[in-house]
Each structure stands twice: as structure tokens, then as C-alpha cells.
Amino acid sequence: MNLNTIKENLTFPIKVPQYRVGVDGFMSFANNTLTHDGRLRCPCVKCVNNKLLNPDDVNYHFLQYGIMRKV
């Protein structure tokens, strides 16, 4: 899945299956950008890229809070 498709899927509401497809695509893409200790910046509404979390927590945050939108 390409990055544009991932971004498009993440624009759907959290409860829509396409959103989950976008989250899965993002997580696959983001796993290539982990820090040396296996964490990544969380772009959820709550963390707004300010927290480094493990991938499982980022995945949870996406499904719980949603991804932050461009302002």
C-alpha cells in the first residue's frame, strides 16, 4: 500500500473499516522508522507527535483517539 492510500484511509472515521486499513498501513510503514530503542513518535490527537511510544501503544492510540489532522 502506498503512502497516499494510507493517508486517505486515515481520513475516515475511527469506526469505519477503511480507517483500520490505514492504521495497519501506517504501522507497517512506521516500523521502518523506529528509534534505536524501538519507539516512534505518536501522531494521535492526544500525543500530537510529542511522545515516543512503542508501536503497540501507537496502534492503540490511533484506534482510541484518532490521528491528528492538519490544521
Biopython code that builds the backbone (N, CA, C, O; Angstrom):
import numpy as np
from Bio.PDB.StructureBuilder import StructureBuilder

atoms = [
    (1, "MET", "N", (0.849, -1.173, 0.000)),
    (1, "MET", "CA", (0.000, 0.000, 0.000)),
    (1, "MET", "C", (0.895, 1.236, 0.000)),
    (1, "MET", "O", (1.870, 1.305, 0.748)),
    (2, "ASN", "N", (0.560, 2.201, -0.836)),
    (2, "ASN", "CA", (1.396, 3.401, -0.898)),
    (2, "ASN", "C", (0.961, 4.417, 0.154)),
    (2, "ASN", "O", (-0.127, 4.313, 0.720)),
    (3, "LEU", "N", (1.815, 5.389, 0.404)),
    (3, "LEU", "CA", (1.593, 6.367, 1.463)),
    (3, "LEU", "C", (0.342, 7.205, 1.230)),
    (3, "LEU", "O", (-0.358, 7.535, 2.189)),
    (4, "ASN", "N", (0.043, 7.558, -0.015)),
    (4, "ASN", "CA", (-1.169, 8.340, -0.295)),
    (4, "ASN", "C", (-2.432, 7.558, 0.060)),
    (4, "ASN", "O", (-3.383, 8.134, 0.588)),
    (5, "THR", "N", (-2.454, 6.280, -0.217)),
    (5, "THR", "CA", (-3.603, 5.447, 0.126)),
    (5, "THR", "C", (-3.749, 5.339, 1.637)),
    (5, "THR", "O", (-4.859, 5.386, 2.166)),
    (6, "ILE", "N", (-2.632, 5.193, 2.324)),
    (6, "ILE", "CA", (-2.655, 5.138, 3.792)),
    (6, "ILE", "C", (-3.250, 6.426, 4.349)),
    (6, "ILE", "O", (-4.142, 6.384, 5.196)),
    (7, "LYS", "N", (-2.764, 7.560, 3.879)),
    (7, "LYS", "CA", (-3.268, 8.858, 4.353)),
    (7, "LYS", "C", (-4.751, 9.008, 4.064)),
    (7, "LYS", "O", (-5.500, 9.502, 4.907)),
    (8, "GLU", "N", (-5.181, 8.592, 2.891)),
    (8, "GLU", "CA", (-6.600, 8.688, 2.518)),
    (8, "GLU", "C", (-7.457, 7.843, 3.452)),
    (8, "GLU", "O", (-8.511, 8.294, 3.901)),
    (9, "ASN", "N", (-7.017, 6.623, 3.749)),
    (9, "ASN", "CA", (-7.772, 5.746, 4.646)),
    (9, "ASN", "C", (-7.856, 6.316, 6.051)),
    (9, "ASN", "O", (-8.844, 6.086, 6.748)),
    (10, "LEU", "N", (-6.842, 7.052, 6.483)),
    (10, "LEU", "CA", (-6.847, 7.628, 7.824)),
    (10, "LEU", "C", (-7.775, 8.833, 7.951)),
    (10, "LEU", "O", (-7.944, 9.362, 9.050)),
    (11, "THR", "N", (-8.374, 9.272, 6.855)),
    (11, "THR", "CA", (-9.341, 10.371, 6.928)),
    (11, "THR", "C", (-10.745, 9.873, 7.268)),
    (11, "THR", "O", (-11.625, 10.674, 7.584)),
    (12, "PHE", "N", (-10.961, 8.571, 7.207)),
    (12, "PHE", "CA", (-12.260, 8.009, 7.561)),
    (12, "PHE", "C", (-12.452, 8.050, 9.081)),
    (12, "PHE", "O", (-11.474, 8.114, 9.825)),
    (13, "PRO", "N", (-13.713, 8.013, 9.547)),
    (13, "PRO", "CA", (-13.958, 7.942, 10.991)),
    (13, "PRO", "C", (-13.348, 6.672, 11.588)),
    (13, "PRO", "O", (-13.185, 5.668, 10.895)),
    (14, "ILE", "N", (-13.017, 6.726, 12.861)),
    (14, "ILE", "CA", (-12.337, 5.617, 13.542)),
    (14, "ILE", "C", (-13.084, 4.293, 13.401)),
    (14, "ILE", "O", (-12.450, 3.246, 13.265)),
    (15, "LYS", "N", (-14.385, 4.316, 13.431)),
    (15, "LYS", "CA", (-15.180, 3.077, 13.411)),
    (15, "LYS", "C", (-15.330, 2.447, 12.024)),
    (15, "LYS", "O", (-15.857, 1.341, 11.910)),
    (16, "VAL", "N", (-14.881, 3.123, 10.977)),
    (16, "VAL", "CA", (-15.033, 2.627, 9.607)),
    (16, "VAL", "C", (-13.859, 1.693, 9.278)),
    (16, "VAL", "O", (-12.715, 2.006, 9.607)),
    (17, "PRO", "N", (-14.132, 0.549, 8.630)),
    (17, "PRO", "CA", (-13.056, -0.416, 8.324)),
    (17, "PRO", "C", (-11.874, 0.178, 7.544)),
    (17, "PRO", "O", (-10.739, -0.258, 7.738)),
    (18, "GLN", "N", (-12.113, 1.150, 6.679)),
    (18, "GLN", "CA", (-11.011, 1.747, 5.918)),
    (18, "GLN", "C", (-10.009, 2.433, 6.844)),
    (18, "GLN", "O", (-8.814, 2.460, 6.551)),
    (19, "TYR", "N", (-10.487, 2.987, 7.957)),
    (19, "TYR", "CA", (-9.587, 3.629, 8.918)),
    (19, "TYR", "C", (-8.603, 2.593, 9.472)),
    (19, "TYR", "O", (-7.406, 2.856, 9.582)),
    (20, "ARG", "N", (-9.125, 1.419, 9.817)),
    (20, "ARG", "CA", (-8.268, 0.351, 10.351)),
    (20, "ARG", "C", (-7.223, -0.072, 9.316)),
    (20, "ARG", "O", (-6.076, -0.353, 9.663)),
    (21, "VAL", "N", (-7.623, -0.116, 8.052)),
    (21, "VAL", "CA", (-6.681, -0.438, 6.976)),
    (21, "VAL", "C", (-5.583, 0.633, 6.933)),
    (21, "VAL", "O", (-4.409, 0.314, 6.747)),
    (22, "GLY", "N", (-5.966, 1.892, 7.104)),
    (22, "GLY", "CA", (-4.994, 2.978, 7.133)),
    (22, "GLY", "C", (-4.046, 2.864, 8.313)),
    (22, "GLY", "O", (-2.846, 3.100, 8.174)),
    (23, "VAL", "N", (-4.580, 2.504, 9.479)),
    (23, "VAL", "CA", (-3.744, 2.320, 10.675)),
    (23, "VAL", "C", (-2.741, 1.191, 10.442)),
    (23, "VAL", "O", (-1.558, 1.331, 10.750)),
    (24, "ASP", "N", (-3.216, 0.086, 9.904)),
    (24, "ASP", "CA", (-2.319, -1.049, 9.633)),
    (24, "ASP", "C", (-1.229, -0.657, 8.637)),
    (24, "ASP", "O", (-0.067, -1.026, 8.807)),
    (25, "GLY", "N", (-1.602, 0.086, 7.608)),
    (25, "GLY", "CA", (-0.622, 0.550, 6.630)),
    (25, "GLY", "C", (0.390, 1.495, 7.250)),
    (25, "GLY", "O", (1.588, 1.397, 6.982)),
    (26, "PHE", "N", (-0.096, 2.420, 8.089)),
    (26, "PHE", "CA", (0.807, 3.351, 8.764)),
    (26, "PHE", "C", (1.787, 2.598, 9.650)),
    (26, "PHE", "O", (2.985, 2.882, 9.640)),
    (27, "MET", "N", (1.281, 1.640, 10.413)),
    (27, "MET", "CA", (2.144, 0.886, 11.327)),
    (27, "MET", "C", (3.207, 0.105, 10.554)),
    (27, "MET", "O", (4.354, 0.028, 10.997)),
    (28, "SER", "N", (2.849, -0.468, 9.420)),
    (28, "SER", "CA", (3.840, -1.174, 8.593)),
    (28, "SER", "C", (4.905, -0.205, 8.095)),
    (28, "SER", "O", (6.097, -0.510, 8.125)),
    (29, "PHE", "N", (4.468, 0.958, 7.638)),
    (29, "PHE", "CA", (5.389, 1.987, 7.160)),
    (29, "PHE", "C", (6.261, 2.510, 8.305)),
    (29, "PHE", "O", (7.473, 2.658, 8.144)),
    (30, "ALA", "N", (5.654, 2.788, 9.449)),
    (30, "ALA", "CA", (6.366, 3.388, 10.580)),
    (30, "ALA", "C", (7.360, 2.430, 11.228)),
    (30, "ALA", "O", (8.339, 2.875, 11.828)),
    (31, "ASN", "N", (7.132, 1.151, 11.120)),
    (31, "ASN", "CA", (8.068, 0.190, 11.720)),
    (31, "ASN", "C", (9.460, 0.295, 11.109)),
    (31, "ASN", "O", (10.426, -0.205, 11.684)),
    (32, "ASN", "N", (9.570, 0.934, 9.958)),
    (32, "ASN", "CA", (10.886, 1.156, 9.343)),
    (32, "ASN", "C", (11.574, 2.400, 9.891)),
    (32, "ASN", "O", (12.729, 2.662, 9.557)),
    (33, "THR", "N", (10.882, 3.168, 10.729)),
    (33, "THR", "CA", (11.438, 4.425, 11.244)),
    (33, "THR", "C", (11.548, 4.429, 12.763)),
    (33, "THR", "O", (11.565, 5.497, 13.375)),
    (34, "LEU", "N", (11.623, 3.263, 13.374)),
    (34, "LEU", "CA", (11.719, 3.183, 14.830)),
    (34, "LEU", "C", (13.044, 3.765, 15.324)),
    (34, "LEU", "O", (14.057, 3.715, 14.626)),
    (35, "THR", "N", (13.019, 4.315, 16.534)),
    (35, "THR", "CA", (14.255, 4.799, 17.155)),
    (35, "THR", "C", (15.115, 3.610, 17.556)),
    (35, "THR", "O", (14.700, 2.458, 17.428)),
    (36, "HIS", "N", (16.300, 3.896, 18.036)),
    (36, "HIS", "CA", (17.219, 2.817, 18.435)),
    (36, "HIS", "C", (16.643, 1.942, 19.548)),
    (36, "HIS", "O", (17.037, 0.785, 19.691)),
    (37, "ASP", "N", (15.714, 2.486, 20.336)),
    (37, "ASP", "CA", (15.113, 1.693, 21.408)),
    (37, "ASP", "C", (13.716, 1.164, 21.039)),
    (37, "ASP", "O", (12.962, 0.736, 21.913)),
    (38, "GLY", "N", (13.378, 1.199, 19.735)),
    (38, "GLY", "CA", (12.154, 0.579, 19.248)),
    (38, "GLY", "C", (10.888, 1.396, 19.422)),
    (38, "GLY", "O", (9.793, 0.835, 19.447)),
    (39, "ARG", "N", (11.015, 2.701, 19.542)),
    (39, "ARG", "CA", (9.829, 3.553, 19.701)),
    (39, "ARG", "C", (9.673, 4.471, 18.496)),
    (39, "ARG", "O", (10.578, 4.596, 17.671)),
    (40, "LEU", "N", (8.504, 5.112, 18.408)),
    (40, "LEU", "CA", (8.265, 6.081, 17.345)),
    (40, "LEU", "C", (7.367, 7.190, 17.876)),
    (40, "LEU", "O", (6.684, 7.029, 18.887)),
    (41, "ARG", "N", (7.382, 8.315, 17.173)),
    (41, "ARG", "CA", (6.539, 9.451, 17.574)),
    (41, "ARG", "C", (5.089, 9.105, 17.290)),
    (41, "ARG", "O", (4.757, 8.578, 16.228)),
    (42, "CYS", "N", (4.232, 9.409, 18.253)),
    (42, "CYS", "CA", (2.818, 9.092, 18.132)),
    (42, "CYS", "C", (2.056, 10.301, 17.594)),
    (42, "CYS", "O", (1.982, 11.330, 18.265)),
    (43, "PRO", "N", (1.481, 10.188, 16.376)),
    (43, "PRO", "CA", (0.740, 11.295, 15.798)),
    (43, "PRO", "C", (-0.766, 11.263, 16.107)),
    (43, "PRO", "O", (-1.578, 11.719, 15.303)),
    (44, "CYS", "N", (-1.124, 10.729, 17.264)),
    (44, "CYS", "CA", (-2.539, 10.724, 17.626)),
    (44, "CYS", "C", (-2.953, 12.108, 18.129)),
    (44, "CYS", "O", (-2.109, 12.976, 18.355)),
    (45, "VAL", "N", (-4.245, 12.299, 18.298)),
    (45, "VAL", "CA", (-4.784, 13.575, 18.761)),
    (45, "VAL", "C", (-4.252, 13.929, 20.147)),
    (45, "VAL", "O", (-4.030, 15.103, 20.443)),
    (46, "LYS", "N", (-4.050, 12.939, 20.988)),
    (46, "LYS", "CA", (-3.595, 13.166, 22.361)),
    (46, "LYS", "C", (-2.106, 13.508, 22.425)),
    (46, "LYS", "O", (-1.714, 14.401, 23.176)),
    (47, "CYS", "N", (-1.282, 12.821, 21.660)),
    (47, "CYS", "CA", (0.181, 12.980, 21.746)),
    (47, "CYS", "C", (0.747, 14.030, 20.779)),
    (47, "CYS", "O", (1.800, 14.608, 21.050)),
    (48, "VAL", "N", (0.079, 14.275, 19.683)),
    (48, "VAL", "CA", (0.481, 15.225, 18.637)),
    (48, "VAL", "C", (1.991, 15.213, 18.337)),
    (48, "VAL", "O", (2.635, 16.261, 18.296)),
    (49, "ASN", "N", (2.524, 14.034, 18.135)),
    (49, "ASN", "CA", (3.937, 13.829, 17.784)),
    (49, "ASN", "C", (4.918, 14.243, 18.872)),
    (49, "ASN", "O", (6.111, 14.373, 18.598)),
    (50, "ASN", "N", (4.448, 14.454, 20.099)),
    (50, "ASN", "CA", (5.339, 14.874, 21.178)),
    (50, "ASN", "C", (5.846, 13.723, 22.033)),
    (50, "ASN", "O", (6.800, 13.897, 22.791)),
    (51, "LYS", "N", (5.231, 12.554, 21.929)),
    (51, "LYS", "CA", (5.634, 11.418, 22.760)),
    (51, "LYS", "C", (6.210, 10.306, 21.905)),
    (51, "LYS", "O", (5.723, 10.029, 20.809)),
    (52, "LEU", "N", (7.249, 9.678, 22.418)),
    (52, "LEU", "CA", (7.806, 8.481, 21.798)),
    (52, "LEU", "C", (7.205, 7.277, 22.516)),
    (52, "LEU", "O", (7.346, 7.131, 23.730)),
    (53, "LEU", "N", (6.536, 6.419, 21.754)),
    (53, "LEU", "CA", (5.873, 5.255, 22.320)),
    (53, "LEU", "C", (6.272, 4.004, 21.554)),
    (53, "LEU", "O", (6.794, 4.077, 20.442)),
    (54, "ASN", "N", (6.017, 2.854, 22.169)),
    (54, "ASN", "CA", (6.266, 1.613, 21.435)),
    (54, "ASN", "C", (5.144, 1.443, 20.406)),
    (54, "ASN", "O", (4.059, 1.997, 20.584)),
    (55, "PRO", "N", (5.387, 0.696, 19.350)),
    (55, "PRO", "CA", (4.405, 0.558, 18.267)),
    (55, "PRO", "C", (3.024, 0.079, 18.725)),
    (55, "PRO", "O", (2.017, 0.534, 18.183)),
    (56, "ASP", "N", (2.951, -0.819, 19.700)),
    (56, "ASP", "CA", (1.651, -1.286, 20.182)),
    (56, "ASP", "C", (0.841, -0.159, 20.802)),
    (56, "ASP", "O", (-0.373, -0.081, 20.611)),
    (57, "ASP", "N", (1.514, 0.719, 21.547)),
    (57, "ASP", "CA", (0.823, 1.865, 22.151)),
    (57, "ASP", "C", (0.374, 2.865, 21.092)),
    (57, "ASP", "O", (-0.712, 3.435, 21.202)),
    (58, "VAL", "N", (1.192, 3.085, 20.072)),
    (58, "VAL", "CA", (0.804, 3.991, 18.982)),
    (58, "VAL", "C", (-0.426, 3.426, 18.273)),
    (58, "VAL", "O", (-1.367, 4.164, 17.982)),
    (59, "ASN", "N", (-0.423, 2.145, 17.999)),
    (59, "ASN", "CA", (-1.570, 1.496, 17.362)),
    (59, "ASN", "C", (-2.824, 1.683, 18.222)),
    (59, "ASN", "O", (-3.888, 2.021, 17.702)),
    (60, "TYR", "N", (-2.703, 1.469, 19.514)),
    (60, "TYR", "CA", (-3.830, 1.659, 20.432)),
    (60, "TYR", "C", (-4.319, 3.106, 20.397)),
    (60, "TYR", "O", (-5.523, 3.353, 20.332)),
    (61, "HIS", "N", (-3.399, 4.054, 20.440)),
    (61, "HIS", "CA", (-3.774, 5.471, 20.422)),
    (61, "HIS", "C", (-4.519, 5.830, 19.139)),
    (61, "HIS", "O", (-5.484, 6.593, 19.184)),
    (62, "PHE", "N", (-4.091, 5.298, 18.005)),
    (62, "PHE", "CA", (-4.803, 5.546, 16.752)),
    (62, "PHE", "C", (-6.256, 5.096, 16.846)),
    (62, "PHE", "O", (-7.167, 5.798, 16.405)),
    (63, "LEU", "N", (-6.459, 3.928, 17.422)),
    (63, "LEU", "CA", (-7.800, 3.373, 17.492)),
    (63, "LEU", "C", (-8.635, 3.996, 18.607)),
    (63, "LEU", "O", (-9.864, 4.005, 18.528)),
    (64, "GLN", "N", (-7.988, 4.511, 19.632)),
    (64, "GLN", "CA", (-8.693, 5.123, 20.753)),
    (64, "GLN", "C", (-8.975, 6.612, 20.534)),
    (64, "GLN", "O", (-10.086, 7.079, 20.784)),
    (65, "TYR", "N", (-7.961, 7.358, 20.064)),
    (65, "TYR", "CA", (-8.059, 8.807, 19.985)),
    (65, "TYR", "C", (-8.138, 9.351, 18.548)),
    (65, "TYR", "O", (-8.623, 10.461, 18.328)),
    (66, "GLY", "N", (-7.674, 8.589, 17.606)),
    (66, "GLY", "CA", (-7.644, 9.058, 16.214)),
    (66, "GLY", "C", (-6.343, 9.783, 15.903)),
    (66, "GLY", "O", (-5.594, 10.164, 16.803)),
    (67, "ILE", "N", (-6.093, 9.962, 14.639)),
    (67, "ILE", "CA", (-4.869, 10.614, 14.193)),
    (67, "ILE", "C", (-5.117, 12.128, 14.124)),
    (67, "ILE", "O", (-6.209, 12.573, 13.770)),
    (68, "MET", "N", (-4.106, 12.893, 14.461)),
    (68, "MET", "CA", (-4.269, 14.356, 14.386)),
    (68, "MET", "C", (-4.407, 14.768, 12.933)),
    (68, "MET", "O", (-3.807, 14.163, 12.044)),
    (69, "ARG", "N", (-5.172, 15.765, 12.708)),
    (69, "ARG", "CA", (-5.415, 16.284, 11.363)),
    (69, "ARG", "C", (-4.575, 17.522, 11.155)),
    (69, "ARG", "O", (-4.207, 18.205, 12.110)),
    (70, "LYS", "N", (-4.276, 17.807, 9.907)),
    (70, "LYS", "CA", (-3.552, 19.038, 9.609)),
    (70, "LYS", "C", (-4.420, 20.228, 10.003)),
    (70, "LYS", "O", (-5.639, 20.210, 9.831)),
    (71, "VAL", "N", (-3.788, 21.236, 10.520)),
    (71, "VAL", "CA", (-4.516, 22.428, 10.954)),
    (71, "VAL", "C", (-4.573, 23.431, 9.836)),
    (71, "VAL", "O", (-5.146, 24.508, 10.001)),
]
sb = StructureBuilder()
sb.init_structure("model")
sb.init_model(0)
sb.init_chain("A")
sb.init_seg("    ")
for serial, (resi, resn, name, xyz) in enumerate(atoms, 1):
    if name == "N":
        sb.init_residue(resn, " ", resi, " ")
    sb.init_atom(name, np.array(xyz, "f"), 0.0, 1.0, " ", f" {name:<3s}", serial, name[0])
structure = sb.get_structure()
